[in-house]
């Protein structure tokens, strides 16, 4: 990483990351060596425990990639645990109000900016080898807060949510948003597409947070960048592996019927 992830995000650099659902430090490390900009270690849908999460963050750092954590919800304790483990930021799903956004920002920062518990003995404080005087400003500059908009009831609140001081990015979740709007599995449905355009428009009008989103593949990435102007995008390692494995299986595995014919 040439600059801290938060600076790159706020600087509106084109960034591409991967959701890592598997409880695998190796997979997080592979994403870094492959050249991605960041990983989102998924604790909303993934099985990783606290110790595994810390090792995933170590592995990401070893390969020069920023590690963010998607917590299951905006709990003070869950946010604290992710940041204490050394994450550069948190991703919170299903945010629907400005009040939630304000609370999440407070949970993510130390007193003076928020209410995060101070423990420099945690990994984020290098196990006590960074002074409080240094750690607090470093954390403020480093920690990013990313909020997901993926519910129908959030659509009318986007401007208010994006306008909360300390929100660094509004992350669109097309899958959940399409389901919430009554069109599950159809992110390209006209109603869903219109809602996505509205989220982008309302966020950009505020002039603060950067818009980011989940994408399926390279073609989807081109569409988001060229047609929607969104430069911060994130793939799924599960989708990457499943697509690759399925393609290889179709190309290489001999069908059972063919095997039986050859043996006849």
PAZAPA-4460 file (N, C-alpha, C; in steps of 0.05 Angstrom, whole numbers, plus 32768, in hexadecimal, padded with zeros to 4 digits):
% residues 264
    n_x    n_y    n_z   ca_x   ca_y   ca_z    c_x    c_y    c_z   seq   type   mol
   8011   7FE8   8000   8000   8000   8000   8011   8019   8000     1      X     A
   800C   802B   7FEE   801C   8044   7FED   8013   8058   8002     2      X     A
   7FF9   8059   8007   7FEE   806B   801B   7FDA   805C   802C     3      X     A
   7FD4   8066   8044   7FBF   8059   8054   7FA5   8057   8044     4      X     A
   7F96   8041   8048   7F7E   803C   8038   7F6A   8053   803A     5      X     A
   7F67   805E   8052   7F53   8074   8055   7F5A   808C   8043     6      X     A
   7F74   8092   8041   7F7C   80A8   802F   7F77   80A2   8012     7      X     A
   7F7C   8089   800B   7F77   8081   7FEF   7F59   8081   7FE9     8      X     A
   7F49   8078   7FFC   7F2C   8078   7FF8   7F21   8095   7FF6     9      X     A
   7F2A   80A6   8008   7F21   80C2   8008   7F2C   80D1   7FF0    10      X     A
   7F42   80C8   7FE6   7F4E   80D4   7FCE   7F41   80CB   7FB4    11      X     A
   7F2D   80BA   7FB7   7F1D   80B0   7FA0   7F2E   80A1   7F8B    12      X     A
   7F42   8092   7F96   7F51   8081   7F84   7F3F   806A   7F7A    13      X     A
   7F43   8060   7F62   7F36   8047   7F5A   7F41   8030   7F6A    14      X     A
   7F31   8023   7F7A   7F3A   800D   7F8C   7F28   7FF5   7F87    15      X     A
   7F35   7FDD   7F89   7F26   7FC4   7F86   7F2E   7FB2   7F9D    16      X     A
   7F1A   7FA6   7FAA   7F20   7F94   7FC0   7F10   7F7A   7FBD    17      X     A
   7F13   7F69   7FD2   7F05   7F50   7FD2   7EF9   7F4B   7FEE    18      X     A
   7EE0   7F43   7FEE   7ED4   7F38   8006   7EE0   7F1C   800B    19      X     A
   7EE9   7F17   8023   7EF4   7EFD   802B   7EE1   7EF1   8040    20      X     A
   7ED0   7EDE   8037   7EBD   7ED2   8049   7ECA   7EBA   8058    21      X     A
   7EDC   7EAC   804B   7EE9   7E95   8058   7EFA   7E9D   806F    22      X     A
   7EFB   7E8D   8084   7F0C   7E93   809B   7F29   7E8B   8095    23      X     A
   7F35   7E99   8082   7F4F   7E91   8078   7F62   7EA9   8076    24      X     A
   7F77   7EAA   8087   7F8C   7EBE   8084   7F9A   7EBB   8069    25      X     A
   7F9E   7EA3   8060   7FAC   7E9F   8046   7F9D   7EAC   802F    26      X     A
   7F83   7EAA   802F   7F73   7EB6   801A   7F75   7ED5   801A    27      X     A
   7F75   7EE0   8032   7F79   7EFD   8034   7F94   7F06   802A    28      X     A
   7FA8   7EF6   8030   7FC4   7EFB   8027   7FC6   7EF9   8009    29      X     A
   7FB9   7EE5   7FFE   7FB9   7EE1   7FE1   7FAD   7EF9   7FD2    30      X     A
   7F99   7F05   7FDD   7F8C   7F1C   7FD1   7FA1   7F33   7FCF    31      X     A
   7FB1   7F36   7FE4   7FC5   7F4B   7FE3   7FDB   7F46   7FCF    32      X     A
   7FE5   7F2D   7FCE   7FFA   7F27   7FBB   7FF0   7F27   7F9E    33      X     A
   7FD6   7F23   7F9A   7FCA   7F24   7F80   7FC8   7F41   7F75    34      X     A
   7FC9   7F54   7F87   7FC9   7F70   7F7F   7FB0   7F80   7F85    35      X     A
   7F9E   7F75   7F95   7F86   7F84   7F9D   7F8E   7F99   7FB1    36      X     A
   7F7C   7FAD   7FB4   7F82   7FC4   7FC6   7F79   7FBF   7FE2    37      X     A
   7F65   7FAF   7FE6   7F5A   7FAB   8001   7F4B   7F90   8003    38      X     A
   7F47   7F86   801B   7F35   7F70   8020   7F20   7F7A   8034    39      X     A
   7F08   7F6F   8032   7EF4   7F72   8047   7EF0   7F57   8053    40      X     A
   7EF9   7F53   806B   7EF6   7F3A   8079   7EDA   7F38   8084    41      X     A
   7ECB   7F25   807A   7EAE   7F25   807E   7EA5   7F16   8096    42      X     A
   7E9D   7F25   80AB   7E93   7F18   80C3   7E74   7F1A   80C4    43      X     A
   7E68   7F25   80B0   7E4B   7F24   80AE   7E41   7F08   80A5    44      X     A
   7E4E   7EFE   8090   7E46   7EE4   8085   7E5C   7ECE   8089    45      X     A
   7E74   7ED6   8091   7E8A   7EC3   8094   7E8D   7EB8   80B0    46      X     A
   7E9C   7EA2   80B3   7E9E   7E94   80CC   7EB6   7E9B   80DE    47      X     A
   7EC7   7EAD   80D6   7EE0   7EB2   80E5   7EDB   7EBB   8101    48      X     A
   7EEA   7EB0   8114   7EE9   7EB9   8130   7EFD   7ED0   8134    49      X     A
   7EFF   7ED9   814D   7F10   7EF1   8153   7F2D   7EEB   814D    50      X     A
   7F37   7ED4   8155   7F53   7ECD   8150   7F5A   7ECB   8133    51      X     A
   7F48   7EBE   8124   7F4C   7EBB   8107   7F4B   7ED6   80F9    52      X     A
   7F39   7EE8   8102   7F37   7F02   80F7   7F52   7F11   80FA    53      X     A
   7F5D   7F10   8112   7F77   7F1D   8117   7F8D   7F12   8104    54      X     A
   7F8D   7EF8   8100   7FA1   7EEC   80EE   7F9B   7EF3   80D1    55      X     A
   7F82   7EF7   80C9   7F7C   7F00   80AE   7F86   7F1C   80AA    56      X     A
   7F84   7F2D   80BE   7F8E   7F48   80BB   7FAC   7F48   80B9    57      X     A
   7FB9   7F38   80C9   7FD7   7F35   80C7   7FDF   7F2D   80AB    58      X     A
   7FD1   7F19   80A0   7FD7   7F0F   8086   7FD3   7F24   8070    59      X     A
   7FBE   7F33   8073   7FB9   7F49   8060   7FD0   7F5D   8061    60      X     A
   7FD8   7F65   8079   7FED   7F78   807C   8007   7F6E   8071    61      X     A
   800C   7F54   8074   8025   7F48   806A   8027   7F4A   804C    62      X     A
   8010   7F4A   803E   8010   7F4B   8021   800A   7F67   8017    63      X     A
   800B   7F7B   8029   8008   7F97   8021   7FED   7FA0   8018    64      X     A
   7FD8   7F94   8024   7FBD   7F9A   801D   7FAD   7FA4   8036    65      X     A
   7F9C   7FB7   8032   7F8C   7FC2   8049   7F77   7FAD   8051    66      X     A
   7F74   7FAA   806B   7F60   7F98   8076   7F49   7FA7   8083    67      X     A
   7F31   7FA4   8078   7F19   7FAF   8084   7F09   7F97   808F    68      X     A
   7EF7   7F9C   80A2   7EE6   7F87   80AC   7EC9   7F8F   80AA    69      X     A
   7EB9   7F7D   809E   7E9C   7F81   809E   7E91   7F73   80B7    70      X     A
   7E88   7F83   80C9   7E7C   7F79   80E2   7E5F   7F70   80DC    71      X     A
   7E53   7F5F   80ED   7E38   7F56   80E7   7E23   7F6D   80EA    72      X     A
   7E28   7F7F   80FD   7E17   7F96   8100   7E27   7FAB   810F    73      X     A
   7E1B   7FC3   8113   7E2A   7FD9   811E   7E2C   7FD9   813C    74      X     A
   7E34   7FC2   8147   7E38   7FBF   8164   7E52   7FCC   816D    75      X     A
   7E51   7FDA   8183   7E69   7FE6   818E   7E7F   7FD1   8193    76      X     A
   7E77   7FBA   819E   7E8B   7FA6   81A5   7E97   7F99   818C    77      X     A
   7E87   7F94   8178   7E91   7F88   815F   7EA4   7F9B   8150    78      X     A
   7E9D   7FB4   8150   7EAE   7FC8   8143   7EC8   7FCB   8152    79      X     A
   7EC7   7FCB   816D   7EDE   7FCD   817E   7EF1   7FB5   8178    80      X     A
   7EE6   7F9D   8177   7EF6   7F85   8173   7F05   7F86   8158    81      X     A
   7EF7   7F8E   8143   7F03   7F8F   8129   7F1A   7FA3   8128    82      X     A
   7F15   7FBB   8133   7F2A   7FD0   8133   7F41   7FC9   8145    83      X     A
   7F3C   7FBD   815C   7F51   7FB5   816E   7F63   7FA0   8161    84      X     A
   7F57   7F90   8150   7F67   7F7B   8142   7F79   7F87   812D    85      X     A
   7F75   7FA0   8126   7F87   7FAE   8113   7F7B   7FB5   80F9    86      X     A
   7F60   7FB1   80F6   7F53   7FB9   80DD   7F56   7FD6   80D7    87      X     A
   7F59   7FDD   80BD   7F5B   7FF9   80B6   7F3F   8007   80B4    88      X     A
   7F2B   7FF7   80B6   7F10   8003   80B5   7EFB   7FEE   80B8    89      X     A
   7EE2   7FF7   80BB   7ECC   7FE4   80BE   7EB7   7FEA   80A9    90      X     A
   7EA9   7FD5   80A1   7E93   7FD6   808E   7E7B   7FCC   809E    91      X     A
   7E66   7FDD   809E   7E4E   7FD6   80AE   7E36   7FD2   809B    92      X     A
   7E2A   7FBA   809B   7E13   7FB5   8089   7DF9   7FC1   8093    93      X     A
   7DE6   7FC5   8080   7DCB   7FCB   8086   7DC7   7FE4   8098    94      X     A
   7DD5   7FF9   8091   7DD2   8013   809F   7DBA   8021   8092    95      X     A
   7DA7   802A   80A2   7D8F   8036   8097   7D89   8052   80A0    96      X     A
   7D97   805C   80B5   7D92   8077   80BF   7DAB   8086   80C5    97      X     A
   7DA9   80A0   80C6   7DC0   80B1   80CE   7DC8   80AC   80EB    98      X     A
   7DB4   80A7   80FC   7DBA   80A1   8118   7DCC   8089   811B    99      X     A
   7DC7   8074   810B   7DD8   805C   810B   7DF4   8064   8102   100      X     A
   7DF6   8073   80ED   7E10   807C   80E2   7E20   808B   80F7   101      X     A
   7E13   809D   8105   7E21   80AD   8119   7E2B   809B   812F   102      X     A
   7E1B   8088   8137   7E24   8076   814D   7E3B   8065   8144   103      X     A
   7E3B   805B   812B   7E51   804B   8121   7E6B   805A   8120   104      X     A
   7E69   8073   8117   7E81   8085   8117   7E8C   8088   8133   105      X     A
   7E7B   808C   8146   7E84   8090   8162   7E91   8076   816C   106      X     A
   7E85   805F   8166   7E91   8046   816F   7EAC   8041   8162   107      X     A
   7EB2   804D   814C   7ECA   8047   813C   7EE2   8058   8144   108      X     A
   7EDE   806D   8154   7EF3   8080   815A   7EF5   8084   8179   109      X     A
   7F0D   808B   8181   7F13   808F   819D   7F07   80A9   81A8   110      X     A
   7F05   80AC   81C2   7EFB   80C5   81CE   7F09   80DD   81C2   111      X     A
   7EFA   80F2   81BE   7F03   8109   81AF   7EF5   810A   8194   112      X     A
   7EEF   80F1   818B   7EDF   80EE   8172   7EC9   80DA   8175   113      X     A
   7ECD   80C8   8189   7EB9   80B3   818D   7EBB   80A7   81A9   114      X     A
   7EB3   808D   81AB   7EB2   8080   81C5   7EC0   8065   81C5   115      X     A
   7ED1   8060   81B1   7EDF   8047   81B0   7EF0   8043   81C9   116      X     A
   7EEF   802B   81D4   7F00   8025   81EB   7F1D   8025   81E4   117      X     A
   7F2D   8030   81F6   7F4A   8033   81F1   7F5A   801C   81FE   118      X     A
   7F67   800D   81ED   7F79   7FF7   81F7   7F91   7FF5   81E4   119      X     A
   7FA5   8004   81EA   7FBD   8004   81D9   7FCC   7FE9   81DB   120      X     A
   7FC4   7FD8   81EE   7FD0   7FBD   81F0   7FC5   7FAA   81DA   121      X     A
   7FAF   7FB2   81CD   7FA4   7FA2   81B7   7FB7   7FA4   819F   122      X     A
   7FB1   7F93   818B   7FC3   7F92   8174   7FC4   7FAD   8165   123      X     A
   7FAD   7FBC   8165   7FAD   7FD6   8157   7FC0   7FE9   8164   124      X     A
   7FC6   7FE6   817D   7FDA   7FF7   818B   7FF5   7FEA   818D   125      X     A
   7FFA   7FD6   817C   8014   7FC7   817C   801A   7FBC   8197   126      X     A
   8006   7FB2   81A4   8008   7FA5   81BE   8017   7FB6   81D3   127      X     A
   8010   7FCF   81D3   801B   7FE1   81E7   8035   7FEF   81DF   128      X     A
   803D   7FEB   81C6   8056   7FF7   81BD   8052   8011   81AE   129      X     A
   803A   801D   81AF   8035   8037   81A4   8029   8048   81BB   130      X     A
   8032   8060   81BE   8027   8071   81D3   800B   807A   81CD   131      X     A
   7FFC   8080   81E1   7FE0   808A   81DD   7FE1   80A4   81CD   132      X     A
   7FF5   80B4   81D2   7FF7   80CE   81C4   7FFB   80CA   81A6   133      X     A
   8008   80B4   819E   800B   80AE   8182   7FF4   809E   8176   134      X     A
   7FEA   808C   8186   7FD6   8079   817C   7FBB   8087   8175   135      X     A
   7FB2   8099   8186   7F98   80A6   8181   7F97   80B5   8167   136      X     A
   7FAA   80C7   8161   7FA8   80D5   8147   7FAD   80C2   812F   137      X     A
   7FBE   80AE   8133   7FC3   809B   811D   7FA9   808B   8117   138      X     A
   7F9B   8084   812C   7F82   8075   8128   7F6D   8086   811A   139      X     A
   7F6B   809F   8122   7F58   80B1   8116   7F5D   80B4   80F8   140      X     A
   7F76   80B7   80F0   7F7E   80BA   80D4   7F7A   80A0   80C4   141      X     A
   7F7C   8089   80D2   7F7D   806F   80C4   7F62   8062   80C2   142      X     A
   7F51   8064   80D6   7F39   8055   80D8   7F23   805F   80C5   143      X     A
   7F19   804F   80B4   7F04   8057   80A2   7EEA   8049   80A8   144      X     A
   7ED4   8057   80A3   7EB9   804D   80A9   7EAA   804B   808F   145      X     A
   7EA1   8033   8088   7E93   802E   806F   7E77   8023   8077   146      X     A
   7E62   802F   806C   7E47   8027   8073   7E39   801D   805A   147      X     A
   7E2C   8006   805E   7E1E   7FFA   8047   7E00   8003   8045   148      X     A
   7DF9   800B   802D   7DDD   8011   8027   7DD2   7FF9   8017   149      X     A
   7DC0   7FEA   8022   7DB6   7FD2   8015   7D99   7FCB   801D   150      X     A
   7D8A   7FE0   8026   7D6F   7FDC   802F   7D5D   7FF2   8023   151      X     A
   7D44   7FEA   801B   7D32   7FFE   800F   7D2D   8016   8022   152      X     A
   7D2B   8010   803C   7D26   8026   804F   7D3D   803A   8052   153      X     A
   7D55   8032   8049   7D6C   8044   804B   7D6D   8058   8034   154      X     A
   7D5E   8053   801E   7D61   8063   8006   7D5A   8080   800A   155      X     A
   7D46   8085   801B   7D3E   80A1   8020   7D50   80AF   8034   156      X     A
   7D63   809F   8040   7D74   80AA   8055   7D91   80AD   804C   157      X     A
   7D97   80A7   8033   7DB3   80A7   802A   7DC1   80C1   802E   158      X     A
   7DB4   80D7   8027   7DC1   80F1   802B   7DC8   80F6   8048   159      X     A
   7DB6   80EF   805A   7DBB   80F3   8077   7DD1   80E1   8081   160      X     A
   7DD1   80C8   8078   7DE6   80B5   8080   7E01   80BE   8075   161      X     A
   7E02   80C4   805C   7E1B   80CD   804F   7E25   80E7   805B   162      X     A
   7E13   80F7   8066   7E1B   8111   8071   7E26   8110   808D   163      X     A
   7E26   80F8   8099   7E31   80F6   80B4   7E4F   80F8   80B3   164      X     A
   7E5A   810B   80C3   7E77   810F   80C4   7E85   80F6   80CE   165      X     A
   7E99   80EC   80BF   7EA7   80D5   80C6   7EA1   80BC   80B6   166      X     A
   7E8C   80BE   80A5   7E86   80A9   8092   7E98   80AC   807A   167      X     A
   7EA8   8097   8074   7EBB   8099   805E   7EB1   808E   8044   168      X     A
   7E9F   807B   8045   7E95   8070   802C   7E79   8065   8030   169      X     A
   7E68   8068   801B   7E4E   805B   801A   7E51   8044   8007   170      X     A
   7E4D   802C   8011   7E51   8013   8001   7E36   8008   7FFA   171      X     A
   7E31   8006   7FE0   7E17   7FFC   7FD6   7E18   7FDD   7FD5   172      X     A
   7E03   7FD1   7FE1   7E01   7FB4   7FE0   7DEB   7FAC   7FCD   173      X     A
   7DF1   7FA7   7FB3   7DDD   7FA1   7F9F   7DCC   7F88   7FA5   174      X     A
   7DD8   7F74   7FB1   7DC9   7F5B   7FB5   7DB3   7F5F   7FCA   175      X     A
   7DBA   7F69   7FE1   7DA5   7F6E   7FF6   7D92   7F83   7FED   176      X     A
   7D9C   7F98   7FDF   7D8A   7FAD   7FD7   7D75   7FA3   7FC3   177      X     A
   7D7E   7F92   7FB1   7D6B   7F86   7F9E   7D56   7F75   7FAC   178      X     A
   7D5E   7F66   7FC0   7D4B   7F56   7FD0   7D38   7F68   7FDF   179      X     A
   7D43   7F7D   7FEB   7D32   7F8F   7FFB   7D1D   7F9D   7FEA   180      X     A
   7D23   7FA1   7FD1   7D11   7FAF   7FBE   7CFE   7F9B   7FB1   181      X     A
   7D00   7F82   7FB8   7CEE   7F6E   7FAD   7CF7   7F61   7F93   182      X     A
   7D11   7F64   7F8D   7D1C   7F58   7F75   7D36   7F48   7F7B   183      X     A
   7D34   7F34   7F8C   7D4C   7F26   7F95   7D5B   7F19   7F7D   184      X     A
   7D75   7F1D   7F7E   7D86   7F12   7F69   7D85   7F21   7F4F   185      X     A
   7D79   7F39   7F4F   7D76   7F49   7F36   7D82   7F65   7F3B   186      X     A
   7D9C   7F68   7F3F   7DA7   7F82   7F43   7DA4   7F95   7F2B   187      X     A
   7D9F   7F89   7F13   7D9B   7F9A   7EFC   7D7E   7FA1   7EF6   188      X     A
   7D6C   7F99   7F08   7D50   7FA0   7F04   7D4D   7FBF   7F04   189      X     A
   7D3C   7FCA   7EF3   7D3A   7FE7   7EF1   7D35   7FF5   7F0C   190      X     A
   7D25   7FEA   7F1D   7D20   7FF7   7F37   7D39   7FF7   7F48   191      X     A
   7D48   7FE1   7F47   7D61   7FDF   7F57   7D76   7FF1   7F4B   192      X     A
   7D78   7FF2   7F31   7D8B   8004   7F24   7D85   8021   7F2A   193      X     A
   7D6C   8028   7F2A   7D64   8044   7F31   7D6B   804A   7F4E   194      X     A
   7D67   8037   7F60   7D6E   803B   7F7C   7D8C   803F   7F7F   195      X     A
   7D9C   802F   7F71   7DB9   8031   7F73   7DC2   804C   7F69   196      X     A
   7DB7   8055   7F52   7DBD   8070   7F48   7DB7   8085   7F5C   197      X     A
   7DA0   8082   7F6A   7D99   8095   7F7E   7DAC   8096   7F95   198      X     A
   7DB6   807F   7F9E   7DCA   807E   7FB4   7DE3   808C   7FAB   199      X     A
   7DEC   8087   7F93   7E04   8094   7F89   7E00   80B3   7F88   200      X     A
   7DEA   80BB   7F7D   7DE4   80D7   7F7A   7DE2   80E5   7F95   201      X     A
   7DD4   80DA   7FA8   7DD1   80E6   7FC2   7DEB   80E7   7FD2   202      X     A
   7DFB   80D2   7FCF   7E15   80D2   7FDD   7E28   80E7   7FD1   203      X     A
   7E29   80E8   7FB7   7E3B   80FC   7FAA   7E32   8118   7FAF   204      X     A
   7E18   811D   7FB3   7E0E   8138   7FB8   7E18   8142   7FD3   205      X     A
   7E1C   8130   7FE6   7E26   8138   8000   7E43   8141   7FFE   206      X     A
   7E52   8135   7FEC   7E6E   813E   7FE8   7E82   8133   7FFB   207      X     A
   7E7C   811F   800A   7E8F   8114   801D   7E97   80F8   8017   208      X     A
   7E86   80E4   801F   7E8D   80C8   801C   7E90   80BF   7FFF   209      X     A
   7EA1   80AC   7FFB   7EA5   80A0   7FE1   7E91   8089   7FDD   210      X     A
   7E86   8086   7FC5   7E74   806F   7FC0   7E85   8057   7FB9   211      X     A
   7E7D   8040   7FC4   7E89   8026   7FBD   7E74   8011   7FBA   212      X     A
   7E7B   7FFB   7FAE   7E67   7FE6   7FA9   7E73   7FCB   7FA5   213      X     A
   7E62   7FB7   7FA8   7E69   7F9B   7FA1   7E66   7F97   7F83   214      X     A
   7E77   7F87   7F78   7E75   7F81   7F5B   7E78   7F62   7F57   215      X     A
   7E6E   7F59   7F41   7E6F   7F3C   7F3B   7E89   7F34   7F2D   216      X     A
   7E92   7F44   7F1A   7EA9   7F3D   7F09   7EB4   7F55   7EFB   217      X     A
   7EC7   7F51   7EE9   7ED4   7F67   7EDB   7EC1   7F77   7ECA   218      X     A
   7EAF   7F69   7EBD   7E9B   7F77   7EAD   7E89   7F89   7EBE   219      X     A
   7E81   7F7F   7ED5   7E71   7F8F   7EE7   7E81   7FA7   7EF1   220      X     A
   7E9B   7FA4   7EF6   7EAC   7FBA   7EFF   7EAD   7FD0   7EEA   221      X     A
   7EAF   7FC8   7ED1   7EB0   7FDC   7EBB   7E95   7FEC   7EBB   222      X     A
   7E7F   7FDE   7EBE   7E65   7FEB   7EBE   7E63   8000   7ED4   223      X     A
   7E6B   7FF8   7EED   7E69   800A   7F04   7E7C   8022   7F00   224      X     A
   7E93   801E   7EF5   7EA6   8034   7EF1   7E9E   8047   7EDA   225      X     A
   7E96   803B   7EC4   7E91   804B   7EAC   7E75   8057   7EAC   226      X     A
   7E61   8048   7EB7   7E45   8052   7EB6   7E3C   805F   7ECF   227      X     A
   7E48   8057   7EE6   7E3F   8062   7EFF   7E55   8073   7F0D   228      X     A
   7E6D   8073   7F03   7E82   8084   7F0E   7E8C   807A   7F29   229      X     A
   7E87   8062   7F30   7E8F   8057   7F4A   7EAB   804A   7F47   230      X     A
   7EBE   8052   7F57   7EDA   804A   7F53   7EE4   8036   7F68   231      X     A
   7ED5   8032   7F7E   7EDD   8020   7F93   7ECB   8008   7F93   232      X     A
   7ED6   7FF1   7F8B   7EC6   7FD9   7F86   7ED1   7FC1   7F94   233      X     A
   7EC0   7FAE   7F99   7EC8   7F96   7FA9   7EBB   7F7D   7F9E   234      X     A
   7ECC   7F69   7F99   7EC4   7F4F   7F8F   7EC1   7F3C   7FA7   235      X     A
   7EB7   7F24   7FA1   7EB5   7F0F   7FB6   7EC9   7EF8   7FAF   236      X     A
   7ED9   7EF1   7FC2   7EEC   7EDA   7FBD   7EDC   7EC1   7FB9   237      X     A
   7EC5   7EBE   7FC6   7EB5   7EA6   7FC1   7EAC   7EA4   7FA4   238      X     A
   7EA2   7EBB   7F99   7E9A   7EBB   7F7D   7EB1   7EB6   7F6A   239      X     A
   7EC9   7EC2   7F71   7EE0   7EBE   7F60   7EE8   7EA1   7F5F   240      X     A
   7EE9   7E94   7F76   7EF1   7E78   7F77   7EDC   7E66   7F6A   241      X     A
   7EC2   7E6B   7F70   7EAD   7E5A   7F65   7EAC   7E5C   7F47   242      X     A
   7EAF   7E74   7F3C   7EAF   7E77   7F1F   7EC6   7E69   7F12   243      X     A
   7EDE   7E6C   7F1F   7EF6   7E5F   7F14   7EF4   7E41   7F16   244      X     A
   7EEB   7E37   7F2D   7EE9   7E1A   7F30   7ED4   7E0E   7F1E   245      X     A
   7EBD   7E1B   7F1B   7EA9   7E11   7F09   7EB3   7E10   7EEC   246      X     A
   7EC1   7E25   7EE4   7ECB   7E26   7EC9   7EDF   7E10   7EC4   247      X     A
   7EF1   7E0B   7ED7   7F05   7DF6   7ED4   7EF7   7DDA   7ED4   248      X     A
   7EE4   7DD7   7EE6   7ED6   7DBD   7EE7   7EC8   7DB7   7ECC   249      X     A
   7EBB   7DCC   7EC1   7EAD   7DC8   7EA8   7EC1   7DC2   7E91   250      X     A
   7ED8   7DCE   7E93   7EEC   7DCA   7E7D   7EFC   7DB0   7E80   251      X     A
   7F00   7DA7   7E99   7F13   7D91   7E9D   7F06   7D77   7EA7   252      X     A
   7EF1   7D79   7EB6   7EE6   7D60   7EC1   7ED6   7D51   7EAC   253      X     A
   7EDC   7D38   7EA9   7ECE   7D27   7E96   7EB3   7D1F   7EA1   254      X     A
   7E9D   7D24   7E93   7E83   7D1C   7E9D   7E81   7CFF   7EA2   255      X     A
   7E71   7CF7   7EB6   7E6E   7CDB   7EBE   7E64   7CCA   7EA6   256      X     A
   7E52   7CD6   7E96   7E47   7CC7   7E80   7E5D   7CBF   7E6C   257      X     A
   7E70   7CD2   7E67   7E86   7CCD   7E55   7E98   7CB8   7E60   258      X     A
   7E9D   7CB9   7E7A   7EAE   7CA5   7E86   7EA2   7C89   7E83   259      X     A
   7E88   7C87   7E88   7E7B   7C6D   7E86   7E7C   7C62   7E6A   260      X     A
   7E79   7C75   7E56   7E7A   7C6C   7E3A   7E96   7C62   7E33   261      X     A
   7EAA   7C70   7E3E   7EC6   7C68   7E38   7ECD   7C4D   7E44   262      X     A
   7EBF   7C47   7E5B   7EC5   7C2E   7E69   7EB5   7C16   7E5E   263      X     A
   7EA0   7C1D   7E4E   7E8E   7C08   7E44   7E9C   7BF6   7E30   264      X     A
***
